Amino acid sequence: MDPAQSRTDVGSDMNVEEKAVPTPARSNLFGILSKLWGPPGLVIVGQLILQTLAWTFFGVVWARGIVAIPSLGLPKAMWFKPLSFLFTNISHILATISTFLFSWGVQQAIVQHLRTEGMSFETFLAGMSISSQQFIKDLKRKKWAALSIIVYVACFEQTSGWNTLLTPQQFVFDDDIWGRDIDLSSPLLKSQFASGTLDDCVYNSSLQISLAVGETESGSSALSGFPTSTTVLNNDFNTTTGGIFPMAFSDVISSSWFPNTTVLPASLSHPAAASSSRGLSWKWTMHQQGFTGDIHCQFQDLNADTSPSLIIDPDPRTPNASQTVPTQYTISSDCAAPPGSSTSMPLVNVSSAYAFTGDGQGYLLMIACNGVDSYQLIFVGRGGLYSYFDTTVCTFTPTVTHVQTDYSWDSFSGLTTIDTTTFTNGKPDIGSPAANSAVQTIYNMLTFSQTISINILGNQITAIMDNAQNTYTVHSALEEYLRGVAEYSGSVFRACLSARGGTFPNGVPSEMTVLSTGSLHTEFFGWQFTATSSWILIPGTFVGLATIYIVMRALAMHPGNDQDGGEFKPGDPLDLVAASAAGGLPGVFSGSKKDREEAAKRVHMVLEHTPGYGMGLKHRGRVSSV
C-alpha cells in the first residue's frame, strides 16, 4: 500500500503517514471569480439583494421621518388587517430566504474544505448543526456551542426584524412647532396706521366679495352656539375665528382675496416628517394672539337733542303714500366718528338705504360713534320685521387677547378645520388699526345686508332667536353676533397685512410680529424609523454578512478547487449516506456510542471521487478544522 494513502487505525494509538495536501493558492483571483458563477455566487448575490432592500427601505423612511400608507378611500378598519397580514407574510418569506442562503453558504464552505484538506468528522457535524440552526449541546465544545446559540438567535430574530421593518403599524407622532404672526399691539403698527400706510387693510380688507360674504356668516356662526362652518381663507372655523391668523405650513395664494398680493407666507415651522408625508391627517394646537370685542347692548331713546344725537330722515321717492317705491331712510348723528387717517372713516356716523317698511318688510341700519374707552354702535330697526330692535346702542370695546387654536387637517378633503378658545384676560385696544377695521367691517356688513325688503343680519338673528326658544334676548343675540363679526374682522385684517406684495411687499417686518408656540400630533398607519430603531436590522445584517464572509473565505482558501466527480450536498441525507458508503467511512465506527463519539473526534475525512461509486467521504489521518 502506498504510504501516502495509508490509514490510521482509529481503534489504536498507531498513526500512519498523512496524505500530502497542496497549499491552497489564495492569490488565485481567477479561481475565486470562477467559483462565483456557481452556487457560492448565488448565495452572495442573494444576501446582497436582501441587505440592499432592507437598508434602502430603512434609509428612505428614516430620511422622510414618516411614510404613511396612501389613502385608498377606505375606512381604516377595512385595510389595516389585510395589509398587516400581507406584509407579515412577506417578512416571513424574506427571513426564510435569508436563513436558507446562510445554510446553503455554510454547506458550500464545508464542501470546499472537504474537497481539499478535509476536516474532522467532529467539525463536520458541528458545521452541519450550525447550517441547520441546531444547538450544539456538548459543553466540552464551548466555542461551537456558543456559536450555535448566536446563529440560532440571529436566524430566529430575522423574522421579527423583517416584520418590524416591513409591516406597517399604527404610530403616534408628536412634535413641537412654532410660528410668527403680526402683533396687533405693536407700537410700530399704530404709528404706521397714523401715517396712512395701513388704510387699504383697515377700510377695504373685507370689501372683496369672497370675504364680504363671511361677515354675516361669522356673526351667525358665533350666535348659533353650536359648531357651524365659517370659511376664512380656505379654512373652516367652528363657530368663531377668535380673531387669529390661520397659521399654515405652506404658502397660500392670496390674490383672489387681496388684489395685487401674491401669497400668504407659511407661518409655521415645518417638521421634516410633515413636509414629506402623504395620506396623513394632522392636528396641531397653537397659542396665538387673537382679537375680539367686549360688547354690551341696551335700548336707548335717542333723538336730535340727545347725546349722542340720532336723526332719522325718510325721503319718499313718490308724492303719494301708496309706497309703490321704496323710501330712502338716512340715519346720522352729530357724534364724532372713530378717528382714522382715511377721509372715508367719518362716513360711519351716517348710513342710508332704500327700503319698504310695511308688514313683512323693514330696515336695520347702524352708525358708529367714537368714545373715550369704547365705541358706540347705534342700531335702528324699523318696519314689521325689525321693529323689536327699536333703537339699540351697543358699547364696543375691542380687545387683543390670547387664543388657544386647535387645527385639524383632513388628508381626504385637504381642508383645515379650526376651533378657537378665547381667554378673557385681554388688553383693550381702542383707536388701533384693528379696532377701526372691526368698526368698518361691522358698518359695511349692515350696509350691504340691507335690501329693499329685508336685512340679512336681521333675518339671521330673528331665525336663531325663534329656534333658540327664548335662550336669547334681542340684545344678547346682537352682542354675540357682533362679537363674531369683530373677530372675523381681526382675522381678515391680519391676513391682509401678512399678504406679500400688499401693505408689506416683502412680508411683515419681524419687529412687528409676535411668537406663537404649539404642538403637532398625528396618528397614522405606516412606517416611522429613527437612528435608534436601526437595531431591527442587526439580526438580518449579521446573518447576511456572516454568510458572505464564510463563502468568500472558503473561496479564497480554495480558489482552484473544481467539482470533479459531481455535486455533493452535505444537507441531503441521500448524498451523505452514499458518500459515506462510497468512501468506506461506515467501517470506521464501531462499538458503543461513547466509542463512536471518541472515534469521531479523531477521524479526519476528505471528499474525493471513488471510481464506480461517485463522490465518497474518505478517512484520512490528519485532523484539522474549518
C-alpha positions as CSV (number, residue, x, y, z in Angstrom):
1,M,0.0,0.0,0.0
2,D,1.2,3.5,-0.8
3,P,2.3,5.1,2.5
4,A,0.9,8.4,1.4
5,Q,-2.6,6.8,1.2
6,S,-2.4,4.6,4.3
7,R,-4.9,4.9,7.0
8,T,-4.8,5.3,10.8
9,D,-6.3,2.7,12.9
10,V,-8.8,4.7,14.9
11,G,-9.1,1.9,17.4
12,S,-5.4,2.2,18.4
13,D,-2.7,4.9,19.0
14,M,-0.7,3.8,16.0
15,N,-0.6,6.5,13.2
16,V,0.3,6.3,9.6
17,E,1.6,8.9,7.2
18,E,-0.8,11.6,6.1
19,K,-1.7,12.4,2.5
20,A,0.2,15.3,1.2
21,V,-2.3,18.2,0.6
22,P,-1.2,21.0,-1.6
23,T,-1.4,24.5,0.0
24,P,-4.4,26.5,-1.4
25,A,-3.5,29.2,-3.9
26,R,-5.0,32.1,-2.0
27,S,-3.9,34.6,-4.6
28,N,-5.6,32.9,-7.5
29,L,-8.1,35.6,-8.3
30,F,-9.4,33.8,-11.4
31,G,-10.2,30.7,-9.4
32,I,-12.2,32.8,-6.9
33,L,-14.1,34.6,-9.7
34,S,-14.8,31.3,-11.5
35,K,-16.5,29.9,-8.4
36,L,-18.8,33.0,-8.1
37,W,-20.7,31.8,-11.2
38,G,-21.9,28.8,-9.3
39,P,-23.8,28.3,-6.1
40,P,-21.4,30.4,-4.0
41,G,-22.2,33.4,-6.2
42,L,-25.9,32.9,-5.9
43,V,-25.6,32.8,-2.1
44,I,-23.6,36.1,-2.0
45,V,-25.8,37.9,-4.6
46,G,-28.9,36.8,-2.8
47,Q,-27.8,38.1,0.6
48,L,-26.6,41.4,-1.0
49,I,-30.0,41.9,-2.6
50,L,-31.7,41.3,0.8
51,Q,-29.4,43.7,2.6
52,T,-29.8,46.3,-0.1
53,L,-33.6,46.0,0.2
54,A,-33.6,46.3,3.9
55,W,-31.2,49.2,4.3
56,T,-32.6,51.1,1.4
57,F,-36.1,50.9,2.8
58,F,-34.9,51.8,6.2
59,G,-32.9,54.8,4.8
60,V,-35.9,56.1,2.8
61,V,-38.2,56.0,5.8
62,W,-35.5,57.5,8.1
63,A,-34.9,60.4,5.6
64,R,-38.6,61.2,5.3
65,G,-39.3,60.7,9.0
66,I,-42.8,59.4,8.3
67,V,-44.1,57.3,5.4
68,A,-47.9,56.6,5.6
69,I,-49.9,54.1,3.5
70,P,-51.5,56.2,0.8
71,S,-55.2,56.6,1.4
72,L,-57.4,54.3,-0.8
73,G,-60.6,56.0,0.3
74,L,-61.4,53.0,2.5
75,P,-62.1,53.1,6.3
76,K,-59.0,52.1,8.3
77,A,-60.8,49.1,9.7
78,M,-61.1,47.6,6.2
79,W,-57.5,47.8,5.1
80,F,-55.4,47.7,8.4
81,K,-55.6,44.0,8.9
82,P,-55.3,42.9,5.3
83,L,-52.1,45.0,4.8
84,S,-50.7,43.8,8.1
85,F,-51.3,40.2,7.1
86,L,-49.7,40.7,3.6
87,F,-46.6,42.4,4.9
88,T,-46.2,39.9,7.8
89,N,-46.1,37.1,5.3
90,I,-43.6,38.9,3.1
91,S,-41.4,39.4,6.1
92,H,-41.6,35.7,6.9
93,I,-40.7,34.8,3.3
94,L,-37.7,37.2,3.2
95,A,-36.4,35.9,6.6
96,T,-36.7,32.3,5.4
97,I,-34.8,33.1,2.2
98,S,-32.0,34.7,4.2
99,T,-31.8,31.7,6.5
100,F,-31.8,29.4,3.6
101,L,-29.0,31.3,1.9
102,F,-27.0,31.1,5.2
103,S,-27.5,27.4,5.4
104,W,-26.6,27.0,1.8
105,G,-23.5,29.2,2.2
106,V,-22.2,27.2,5.2
107,Q,-22.7,23.9,3.4
108,Q,-20.8,25.3,0.3
109,A,-17.9,26.2,2.6
110,I,-17.9,22.8,4.1
111,V,-17.8,21.2,0.7
112,Q,-14.9,23.5,-0.3
113,H,-12.9,22.2,2.8
114,L,-13.8,18.6,2.2
115,R,-12.6,18.7,-1.4
116,T,-9.1,19.9,-0.3
117,E,-7.6,19.4,3.1
118,G,-10.7,17.9,4.5
119,M,-11.9,18.3,8.2
120,S,-12.5,16.2,11.2
121,F,-15.8,14.4,11.5
122,E,-16.5,16.3,14.7
123,T,-16.1,19.7,12.9
124,F,-18.2,18.4,10.0
125,L,-21.0,17.6,12.4
126,A,-20.7,20.9,14.2
127,G,-20.8,22.8,10.8
128,M,-23.9,20.9,9.7
129,S,-25.6,21.6,13.0
130,I,-24.9,25.3,12.6
131,S,-26.1,25.3,9.0
132,S,-29.4,23.9,10.1
133,Q,-29.6,26.3,13.2
134,Q,-29.4,23.5,15.7
135,F,-28.0,23.8,19.2
136,I,-24.7,22.0,20.0
137,K,-25.2,20.7,23.5
138,D,-21.7,19.3,24.1
139,L,-20.4,21.7,26.8
140,K,-16.9,20.4,26.2
141,R,-17.0,22.2,22.8
142,K,-17.8,25.6,24.3
143,K,-16.9,27.7,21.2
144,W,-19.1,25.6,18.9
145,A,-21.9,25.6,21.5
146,A,-21.7,29.4,21.8
147,L,-21.6,29.9,18.0
148,S,-24.6,27.7,17.5
149,I,-26.6,29.8,20.0
150,I,-25.6,33.0,18.3
151,V,-26.5,31.7,14.9
152,Y,-29.8,30.3,16.1
153,V,-30.8,33.6,17.8
154,A,-29.8,35.7,14.8
155,C,-31.7,33.5,12.3
156,F,-34.7,33.3,14.6
157,E,-34.8,37.1,15.2
158,Q,-34.6,37.8,11.5
159,T,-38.3,37.1,11.2
160,S,-39.0,39.6,13.9
161,G,-36.6,42.1,12.3
162,W,-38.1,41.9,8.9
163,N,-41.6,42.0,10.3
164,T,-40.8,45.2,12.3
165,L,-39.1,46.7,9.3
166,L,-41.7,46.0,6.6
167,T,-45.1,45.6,8.3
168,P,-46.9,49.0,8.6
169,Q,-48.0,49.8,12.1
170,Q,-50.1,52.4,14.0
171,F,-47.8,55.2,15.1
172,V,-48.3,58.4,17.1
173,F,-46.2,61.3,16.0
174,D,-45.8,64.4,18.2
175,D,-43.6,67.4,17.7
176,D,-43.2,71.0,18.9
177,I,-43.9,73.7,16.4
178,W,-43.7,77.5,16.4
179,G,-44.5,80.4,14.1
180,R,-44.8,84.2,14.0
181,D,-47.8,86.3,13.5
182,I,-48.4,90.1,13.2
183,D,-48.5,91.8,16.6
184,L,-51.6,94.0,16.9
185,S,-50.2,95.6,20.0
186,S,-47.0,96.7,18.2
187,P,-46.3,100.5,18.6
188,L,-44.9,100.4,15.1
189,L,-48.2,99.2,13.7
190,K,-50.1,102.1,15.3
191,S,-47.6,104.6,14.1
192,Q,-48.0,103.3,10.5
193,F,-51.7,103.5,10.9
194,A,-51.5,107.2,11.7
195,S,-49.4,107.8,8.6
196,G,-52.0,106.1,6.3
197,T,-49.8,103.1,5.4
198,L,-52.4,100.6,6.6
199,D,-55.5,102.3,5.1
200,D,-56.2,99.6,2.5
201,C,-56.3,96.8,5.0
202,V,-58.2,98.9,7.6
203,Y,-61.0,100.2,5.4
204,N,-61.1,97.8,2.4
205,S,-59.8,94.4,3.6
206,S,-63.3,92.9,3.9
207,L,-64.9,94.5,0.9
208,Q,-63.8,91.8,-1.5
209,I,-66.8,89.6,-2.5
210,S,-65.1,86.4,-1.3
211,L,-64.6,87.9,2.1
212,A,-67.7,90.1,2.5
213,V,-69.9,87.1,2.4
214,G,-68.2,85.8,5.6
215,E,-69.2,88.9,7.6
216,T,-72.7,87.7,8.1
217,E,-71.6,84.0,8.2
218,S,-69.2,84.7,11.1
219,G,-71.9,86.5,13.1
220,S,-74.5,83.7,12.5
221,S,-71.9,81.1,13.5
222,A,-71.0,82.8,16.7
223,L,-74.7,83.3,17.6
224,S,-75.8,79.7,16.8
225,G,-73.8,78.3,19.8
226,F,-73.0,75.0,18.1
227,P,-70.3,74.1,15.5
228,T,-71.1,75.7,12.2
229,S,-68.7,76.5,9.4
230,T,-67.3,79.9,8.7
231,T,-64.9,79.8,5.8
232,V,-62.0,82.2,6.0
233,L,-59.0,82.0,3.6
234,N,-59.8,78.3,2.8
235,N,-60.1,77.4,6.4
236,D,-63.3,76.2,8.1
237,F,-63.8,77.7,11.6
238,N,-66.2,76.1,14.0
239,T,-68.3,79.0,15.4
240,T,-65.9,81.9,15.6
241,T,-62.4,82.8,14.3
242,G,-61.2,84.2,17.5
243,G,-59.5,87.0,15.6
244,I,-56.5,84.8,14.8
245,F,-54.5,84.4,11.6
246,P,-54.9,80.8,10.3
247,M,-51.3,79.5,10.6
248,A,-50.2,77.0,8.0
249,F,-47.1,75.0,7.0
250,S,-47.0,76.2,3.3
251,D,-47.7,79.4,1.3
252,V,-51.3,80.1,0.3
253,I,-52.1,82.1,-2.9
254,S,-53.8,85.3,-1.7
255,S,-54.5,87.2,-5.0
256,S,-58.2,86.1,-5.0
257,W,-58.8,87.8,-1.6
258,F,-56.4,90.7,-1.7
259,P,-55.7,92.1,-5.2
260,N,-52.1,92.9,-6.1
261,T,-50.8,90.5,-3.5
262,T,-49.1,87.1,-4.1
263,V,-49.2,84.7,-1.2
264,L,-49.8,84.4,2.5
265,P,-46.4,83.1,3.5
266,A,-46.1,79.9,5.6
267,S,-46.2,81.0,9.2
268,L,-45.3,77.7,10.9
269,S,-42.1,75.8,11.3
270,H,-42.2,72.7,9.1
271,P,-41.3,69.3,10.8
272,A,-39.4,67.1,8.4
273,A,-41.9,64.4,8.9
274,A,-44.8,66.6,7.9
275,S,-43.1,68.0,4.8
276,S,-42.6,64.7,3.1
277,S,-45.6,62.7,4.3
278,R,-48.8,61.9,2.3
279,G,-52.0,60.4,3.3
280,L,-51.9,61.8,6.9
281,S,-54.4,63.8,8.8
282,W,-52.7,66.3,11.2
283,K,-53.8,68.0,14.3
284,W,-51.9,70.9,15.9
285,T,-52.6,73.2,18.8
286,M,-51.3,76.8,18.8
287,H,-51.3,79.5,21.4
288,Q,-51.9,82.7,19.4
289,Q,-52.7,86.3,19.7
290,G,-56.4,86.9,19.0
291,F,-58.8,89.8,18.6
292,T,-62.3,90.1,20.0
293,G,-64.7,92.7,21.4
294,D,-66.4,93.2,24.7
295,I,-69.9,94.3,23.6
296,H,-73.0,95.3,25.7
297,C,-76.2,96.4,24.1
298,Q,-79.3,98.2,25.5
299,F,-82.3,100.1,24.3
300,Q,-81.9,103.9,24.4
301,D,-84.2,106.7,23.4
302,L,-82.2,108.9,21.1
303,N,-83.3,111.9,19.1
304,A,-81.8,115.1,17.6
305,D,-81.3,116.6,21.1
306,T,-79.7,113.7,22.9
307,S,-76.0,112.9,23.3
308,P,-75.3,111.2,21.1
309,S,-77.9,112.5,18.8
310,L,-79.9,110.5,16.3
311,I,-81.6,111.9,13.2
312,I,-83.8,109.7,11.0
313,D,-84.6,111.3,7.7
314,P,-87.1,109.5,5.5
315,D,-87.1,110.7,1.9
316,P,-90.0,109.2,-0.1
317,R,-89.5,108.9,-3.8
318,T,-93.2,109.3,-4.7
319,P,-95.6,112.2,-4.0
320,N,-98.3,109.9,-2.6
321,A,-98.3,107.4,0.3
322,S,-99.0,104.3,-1.7
323,Q,-95.5,103.1,-1.1
324,T,-95.2,101.8,-4.6
325,V,-91.5,102.6,-4.5
326,P,-89.1,102.3,-1.5
327,T,-88.2,105.2,0.8
328,Q,-84.7,106.3,1.3
329,Y,-84.0,106.3,5.0
330,T,-80.9,108.1,6.3
331,I,-79.8,108.0,9.9
332,S,-77.0,110.2,11.2
333,S,-75.5,111.6,14.4
334,D,-73.5,114.6,15.4
335,C,-71.2,112.4,17.4
336,A,-67.5,112.1,16.4
337,A,-66.7,109.2,14.2
338,P,-63.8,106.9,15.1
339,P,-60.6,108.7,14.2
340,G,-58.5,107.4,11.3
341,S,-56.2,108.5,8.6
342,S,-58.7,107.9,5.9
343,T,-61.3,110.6,4.9
344,S,-63.8,107.8,4.4
345,M,-63.9,106.9,8.1
346,P,-66.3,109.7,9.2
347,L,-68.9,108.2,7.0
348,V,-69.6,105.6,9.6
349,N,-71.7,108.1,11.5
350,V,-74.1,108.4,8.6
351,S,-76.0,105.5,7.0
352,S,-78.8,105.2,4.5
353,A,-80.8,102.7,2.5
354,Y,-83.8,102.3,0.2
355,A,-86.4,100.2,1.9
356,F,-90.1,99.4,2.3
357,T,-91.4,99.4,5.9
358,G,-94.7,97.6,5.6
359,D,-95.7,94.3,7.2
360,G,-93.1,91.6,6.5
361,Q,-90.6,94.3,5.4
362,G,-88.2,96.7,7.2
363,Y,-84.8,98.1,7.5
364,L,-81.9,97.8,10.0
365,L,-79.2,100.4,9.9
366,M,-76.2,101.3,12.0
367,I,-73.9,104.3,12.7
368,A,-70.7,104.4,14.8
369,C,-69.5,107.0,17.3
370,N,-66.1,107.4,19.0
371,G,-65.7,107.2,22.7
372,V,-63.0,107.5,25.4
373,D,-62.9,103.9,26.4
374,S,-65.1,102.3,23.8
375,Y,-67.0,102.8,20.6
376,Q,-70.8,103.3,20.4
377,L,-72.7,101.4,17.7
378,I,-76.2,102.7,17.2
379,F,-78.7,100.4,15.6
380,V,-82.1,101.5,14.3
381,G,-84.7,98.8,13.3
382,R,-88.0,99.8,11.7
383,G,-90.8,98.1,9.9
384,G,-92.8,95.0,10.6
385,L,-89.8,92.7,10.6
386,Y,-87.3,94.6,12.8
387,S,-89.3,96.9,15.0
388,Y,-88.2,94.8,18.0
389,F,-84.7,96.2,17.5
390,D,-86.0,99.7,18.0
391,T,-83.1,102.0,18.8
392,T,-80.3,100.0,20.4
393,V,-76.9,101.3,21.5
394,C,-74.0,98.8,21.8
395,T,-70.7,99.8,23.5
396,F,-67.9,98.0,21.7
397,T,-64.5,97.6,23.4
398,P,-62.0,96.0,21.0
399,T,-59.6,93.7,22.8
400,V,-56.3,91.9,21.9
401,T,-56.4,88.6,23.7
402,H,-54.9,85.1,23.9
403,V,-56.4,82.3,22.0
404,Q,-55.9,78.5,22.0
405,T,-56.4,77.3,18.4
406,D,-56.9,73.7,17.5
407,Y,-56.3,72.8,13.9
408,S,-57.4,69.6,12.1
409,W,-56.2,68.9,8.6
410,D,-58.0,66.2,6.7
411,S,-56.0,64.3,4.1
412,F,-59.2,63.2,2.3
413,S,-60.7,66.7,1.7
414,G,-57.5,68.7,2.0
415,L,-59.3,71.2,4.3
416,T,-58.3,72.6,7.6
417,T,-60.9,72.9,10.4
418,I,-60.2,75.3,13.2
419,D,-61.6,75.5,16.7
420,T,-60.8,78.6,18.9
421,T,-60.9,79.1,22.6
422,T,-60.6,82.7,23.6
423,F,-59.3,83.6,27.1
424,T,-60.9,86.6,28.9
425,N,-57.7,88.3,30.1
426,G,-57.5,90.6,27.1
427,K,-56.0,94.1,26.6
428,P,-58.3,96.9,25.4
429,D,-57.2,98.2,22.0
430,I,-59.1,101.4,21.5
431,G,-58.0,103.5,18.5
432,S,-55.8,100.8,17.0
433,P,-55.9,99.9,13.3
434,A,-57.5,96.5,14.1
435,A,-60.2,98.2,16.2
436,N,-61.0,100.7,13.4
437,S,-61.1,97.8,10.9
438,A,-63.6,96.0,13.1
439,V,-65.9,99.0,13.2
440,Q,-65.6,99.5,9.5
441,T,-66.4,95.8,8.9
442,I,-69.5,95.9,11.1
443,Y,-70.6,99.1,9.3
444,N,-70.0,97.5,5.8
445,M,-71.9,94.4,6.9
446,L,-75.0,96.3,7.9
447,T,-74.9,98.4,4.7
448,F,-74.6,95.5,2.3
449,S,-77.0,93.3,4.3
450,Q,-79.9,95.7,3.6
451,T,-82.1,95.1,0.6
452,I,-85.3,96.9,-0.4
453,S,-87.4,94.5,1.7
454,I,-85.2,92.7,4.3
455,N,-81.9,92.8,6.1
456,I,-79.8,89.7,6.1
457,L,-78.4,90.3,9.6
458,G,-81.8,91.0,11.0
459,N,-83.3,87.8,9.4
460,Q,-80.5,85.7,10.8
461,I,-80.9,87.0,14.3
462,T,-84.7,86.6,14.1
463,A,-84.4,83.0,12.9
464,I,-81.9,82.0,15.6
465,M,-83.9,83.6,18.4
466,D,-87.0,81.8,17.2
467,N,-85.2,78.4,17.2
468,A,-83.4,79.0,20.5
469,Q,-86.7,79.1,22.4
470,N,-86.1,82.3,24.4
471,T,-82.5,81.5,25.1
472,Y,-81.5,84.9,23.7
473,T,-82.9,88.4,24.1
474,V,-82.5,90.7,21.2
475,H,-79.6,92.4,22.9
476,S,-77.7,89.2,23.9
477,A,-78.2,87.9,20.4
478,L,-76.9,91.1,18.8
479,E,-73.9,91.0,21.2
480,E,-72.9,87.5,20.2
481,Y,-73.4,88.3,16.5
482,L,-71.3,91.4,16.6
483,R,-68.6,89.7,18.6
484,G,-68.3,87.0,15.8
485,V,-68.1,89.7,13.1
486,A,-65.4,91.6,15.1
487,E,-63.3,88.5,15.4
488,Y,-63.8,87.7,11.8
489,S,-62.6,91.2,11.0
490,G,-59.4,90.7,13.1
491,S,-58.6,87.5,11.1
492,V,-59.1,89.2,7.7
493,F,-57.1,92.3,8.9
494,R,-54.2,90.1,10.0
495,A,-54.3,88.2,6.6
496,C,-54.4,91.4,4.6
497,L,-51.3,92.8,6.3
498,S,-49.5,89.4,6.1
499,A,-50.0,89.0,2.3
500,R,-46.8,89.7,0.3
501,G,-47.0,92.3,-2.4
502,G,-49.5,94.4,-0.5
503,T,-49.0,96.7,2.5
504,F,-45.7,95.0,3.3
505,P,-44.3,93.8,-0.1
506,N,-41.7,91.5,1.5
507,G,-43.8,90.3,4.4
508,V,-44.4,91.7,7.8
509,P,-41.2,93.0,9.4
510,S,-40.0,90.7,12.2
511,E,-40.1,93.5,14.8
512,M,-43.8,93.8,14.2
513,T,-44.5,90.1,14.9
514,V,-45.2,88.0,18.0
515,L,-44.2,84.4,18.6
516,S,-46.8,81.6,18.6
517,T,-46.0,78.2,20.0
518,G,-47.7,74.9,19.8
519,S,-47.6,71.1,19.3
520,L,-48.2,68.9,16.3
521,H,-49.9,65.5,16.6
522,T,-50.9,62.7,14.3
523,E,-51.8,59.0,14.5
524,F,-51.1,57.2,11.3
525,F,-50.7,53.7,9.7
526,G,-47.4,53.3,8.0
527,W,-43.7,53.4,8.9
528,Q,-41.6,55.6,11.1
529,F,-37.9,55.0,11.8
530,T,-35.2,56.8,13.8
531,A,-31.5,56.2,14.2
532,T,-32.1,54.3,17.4
533,S,-34.6,51.9,15.7
534,S,-31.8,50.6,13.4
535,W,-31.4,47.7,15.8
536,I,-34.2,45.9,13.8
537,L,-31.6,45.4,11.0
538,I,-29.0,43.8,13.3
539,P,-30.2,40.1,13.0
540,G,-30.6,40.2,9.3
541,T,-27.4,42.1,8.7
542,F,-25.4,39.7,10.9
543,V,-26.7,36.7,9.1
544,G,-26.1,38.3,5.7
545,L,-22.5,39.4,6.5
546,A,-21.7,36.1,8.1
547,T,-22.9,34.2,5.0
548,I,-20.8,36.4,2.7
549,Y,-17.8,36.1,4.9
550,I,-18.0,32.3,5.2
551,V,-18.4,31.8,1.5
552,M,-15.7,34.3,0.4
553,R,-13.2,32.9,3.0
554,A,-13.8,29.4,1.7
555,L,-13.3,30.5,-1.9
556,A,-10.2,32.5,-1.1
557,M,-8.7,29.4,0.6
558,H,-9.6,27.0,-2.2
559,P,-9.8,29.0,-5.4
560,G,-8.7,26.2,-7.7
561,N,-10.9,23.5,-6.3
562,D,-13.3,22.2,-9.0
563,Q,-16.3,19.9,-8.6
564,D,-14.7,16.8,-10.1
565,G,-16.9,13.8,-9.7
566,G,-20.2,15.8,-9.5
567,E,-22.0,17.9,-6.9
568,F,-22.2,16.9,-3.3
569,K,-24.9,18.3,-1.0
570,P,-24.0,17.7,2.6
571,G,-27.5,18.6,3.7
572,D,-29.1,15.9,1.5
573,P,-29.3,12.7,3.6
574,L,-29.1,10.5,0.5
575,D,-25.9,12.3,-0.7
576,L,-24.4,11.9,2.8
577,V,-25.2,8.2,3.1
578,A,-24.0,7.5,-0.4
579,A,-20.7,9.4,0.0
580,S,-20.1,7.7,3.4
581,A,-20.6,4.3,1.9
582,A,-18.5,5.1,-1.2
583,G,-15.6,6.2,0.9
584,G,-15.7,3.3,3.4
585,L,-16.5,5.7,6.2
586,P,-19.1,3.5,7.9
587,G,-16.4,1.0,8.7
588,V,-14.6,3.5,10.9
589,F,-17.3,3.5,13.6
590,S,-17.9,0.5,15.8
591,G,-18.6,-0.2,19.5
592,S,-20.7,1.7,21.9
593,K,-22.0,5.3,21.4
594,K,-19.1,6.6,23.6
595,D,-16.6,4.7,21.4
596,R,-18.2,6.2,18.2
597,E,-18.1,9.7,19.7
598,E,-14.4,9.3,20.6
599,A,-13.7,8.0,17.1
600,A,-15.5,11.0,15.6
601,K,-13.0,13.3,17.3
602,R,-10.1,11.5,15.7
603,V,-11.5,10.8,12.2
604,H,-10.3,13.2,9.5
605,M,-12.0,12.9,6.2
606,V,-11.9,14.3,2.7
607,L,-14.3,14.3,-0.2
608,E,-13.0,12.5,-3.3
609,H,-14.3,10.8,-6.4
610,T,-14.4,7.0,-6.0
611,P,-14.4,5.1,-9.3
612,G,-17.6,3.3,-9.8
613,Y,-19.2,4.8,-6.7
614,G,-19.2,8.6,-7.3
615,M,-18.3,11.1,-4.5
616,G,-17.1,9.5,-1.3
617,L,-16.1,10.6,2.1
618,K,-12.7,9.0,2.8
619,H,-10.8,8.7,6.0
620,R,-7.5,10.5,6.4
621,G,-5.2,10.7,9.4
622,R,-4.6,14.4,9.9
623,V,-7.1,16.4,12.0
624,S,-8.0,20.0,11.0
625,S,-10.8,22.4,11.4
626,V,-12.9,24.7,9.3
